[in-house]
Amino acid sequence: MKSINRLAYTISKGNKPNASDMEALNDIIDYVNKEKERELNNNRLFAKLYVNVFKNDLIRNNGDYKATVASLKSTCRIDLNEQLNSLVIEANAIALQNDMKAFEDDISKFEYPKHDEAGMKNRLKEVIGNLIEDYSSLS
């Protein structure tokens, strides 16, 4: 931001660029290049995940690549927030099943837990973010 302000000041005053302006321009160029690299890295991560999901889906569909492509296309159309909500519901269902296992002998003692869906959603977002960061550092 400091570099942008420096260049904006020089341009708005009609001043001749000096060494500080060149340094500011180089800082901006470095920032843009780092952002491009980060975006490219994220695209590579997405491609790796997509290929892995494609492979697993292809195996599940016994080599029927048309069904696999159709399945992946429909998945890509789903809203990300909708996917996250679905993940929260699945995670809560798994937690409920695990809680109920302790009461298999006498289910009447089981009390239905109150799940914090917003908390679960935030925890899952954090886990996914950490996985992306960890994977980014490996690639």
C-alpha positions as CSV (number, residue, x, y, z in Angstrom):
1,M,0.0,0.0,0.0
2,K,2.9,2.3,0.8
3,S,4.4,1.7,-2.6
4,I,1.1,2.5,-4.4
5,N,0.7,5.7,-2.3
6,R,4.2,6.7,-3.3
7,L,3.6,6.3,-7.0
8,A,0.1,7.9,-6.8
9,Y,1.7,10.9,-5.1
10,T,4.4,11.2,-7.8
11,I,1.9,10.9,-10.6
12,S,-0.7,13.2,-9.2
13,K,1.9,15.9,-8.6
14,G,3.4,15.4,-12.0
15,N,6.8,14.9,-10.5
16,K,9.7,13.2,-12.3
17,P,10.2,9.7,-10.9
18,N,13.2,9.2,-8.7
19,A,14.9,6.2,-7.0
20,S,12.1,5.9,-4.4
21,D,9.5,5.7,-7.1
22,M,11.5,3.0,-8.9
23,E,11.8,1.0,-5.6
24,A,8.0,1.4,-5.1
25,L,7.4,0.2,-8.6
26,N,9.6,-2.8,-8.1
27,D,7.8,-3.6,-4.8
28,I,4.5,-3.6,-6.7
29,I,5.9,-5.8,-9.5
30,D,7.2,-8.3,-6.8
31,Y,3.8,-8.3,-5.2
32,V,2.0,-9.0,-8.4
33,N,4.5,-11.8,-9.3
34,K,4.0,-13.4,-5.9
35,E,0.2,-13.3,-6.3
36,K,0.5,-14.9,-9.7
37,E,2.7,-17.6,-8.3
38,R,0.3,-18.2,-5.5
39,E,-2.7,-18.4,-7.9
40,L,-0.8,-20.8,-10.1
41,N,0.1,-22.9,-7.1
42,N,-3.6,-23.0,-6.1
43,N,-4.6,-24.0,-9.6
44,R,-2.0,-26.9,-9.4
45,L,-3.5,-28.0,-6.1
46,F,-6.9,-27.9,-7.6
47,A,-5.8,-29.9,-10.6
48,K,-4.1,-32.5,-8.3
49,L,-7.3,-32.9,-6.2
50,Y,-9.5,-33.0,-9.3
51,V,-7.3,-35.8,-10.8
52,N,-7.4,-37.7,-7.6
53,V,-11.2,-37.4,-7.3
54,F,-11.5,-38.4,-11.0
55,K,-9.4,-41.5,-10.4
56,N,-11.4,-42.6,-7.4
57,D,-14.7,-41.9,-9.1
58,L,-13.5,-43.8,-12.2
59,I,-12.6,-46.8,-10.0
60,R,-16.0,-46.6,-8.2
61,N,-17.7,-46.6,-11.6
62,N,-15.8,-49.6,-12.9
63,G,-14.0,-47.7,-15.6
64,D,-17.1,-45.9,-17.0
65,Y,-15.5,-42.6,-17.7
66,K,-18.7,-41.0,-19.1
67,A,-20.4,-41.6,-15.8
68,T,-17.4,-40.2,-14.0
69,V,-17.2,-37.1,-16.1
70,A,-21.0,-36.5,-15.6
71,S,-20.6,-36.9,-11.9
72,L,-17.7,-34.5,-11.7
73,K,-19.5,-31.9,-13.9
74,S,-22.5,-32.0,-11.6
75,T,-20.2,-31.7,-8.5
76,C,-18.5,-28.6,-10.0
77,R,-21.9,-26.9,-10.4
78,I,-22.7,-27.3,-6.7
79,D,-22.3,-24.1,-4.7
80,L,-19.2,-24.3,-2.4
81,N,-21.3,-23.2,0.6
82,E,-23.8,-26.0,-0.1
83,Q,-20.9,-28.5,-0.2
84,L,-19.7,-27.2,3.1
85,N,-23.2,-27.5,4.6
86,S,-23.4,-31.1,3.4
87,L,-20.0,-31.9,4.9
88,V,-21.2,-30.4,8.3
89,I,-24.4,-32.6,8.2
90,E,-22.3,-35.7,7.4
91,A,-19.8,-34.9,10.2
92,N,-22.6,-34.4,12.7
93,A,-24.2,-37.7,11.6
94,I,-20.9,-39.5,12.1
95,A,-20.4,-37.9,15.5
96,L,-24.0,-39.0,16.4
97,Q,-23.4,-42.6,15.4
98,N,-20.2,-42.6,17.4
99,D,-22.0,-41.2,20.4
100,M,-24.8,-43.8,20.1
101,K,-22.4,-46.7,20.0
102,A,-21.7,-46.3,23.7
103,F,-25.4,-46.9,24.4
104,E,-26.0,-49.9,22.2
105,D,-27.0,-52.0,25.2
106,D,-29.5,-49.5,26.6
107,I,-30.5,-46.9,24.1
108,S,-33.0,-45.3,26.5
109,K,-30.1,-43.7,28.4
110,F,-28.9,-41.9,25.3
111,E,-29.5,-38.1,25.1
112,Y,-29.5,-36.5,21.7
113,P,-26.5,-34.1,21.6
114,K,-27.0,-30.5,20.5
115,H,-24.7,-29.9,17.6
116,D,-23.2,-26.5,16.9
117,E,-23.5,-26.4,13.2
118,A,-21.9,-22.9,12.9
119,G,-19.0,-24.1,15.1
120,M,-18.6,-27.3,13.1
121,K,-18.6,-25.3,9.8
122,N,-15.9,-23.0,11.1
123,R,-13.8,-25.9,12.4
124,L,-14.1,-27.6,9.0
125,K,-13.2,-24.4,7.1
126,E,-10.1,-24.1,9.4
127,V,-9.1,-27.7,8.8
128,I,-9.5,-27.3,5.0
129,G,-7.5,-24.1,5.1
130,N,-4.8,-25.8,7.1
131,L,-4.7,-28.8,4.7
132,I,-4.3,-26.4,1.8
133,E,-1.5,-24.5,3.6
134,D,0.3,-27.7,4.5
135,Y,-0.1,-29.1,1.0
136,S,1.1,-25.9,-0.5
137,S,4.3,-26.1,1.5
138,L,4.9,-29.6,0.3
139,S,4.5,-28.9,-3.4
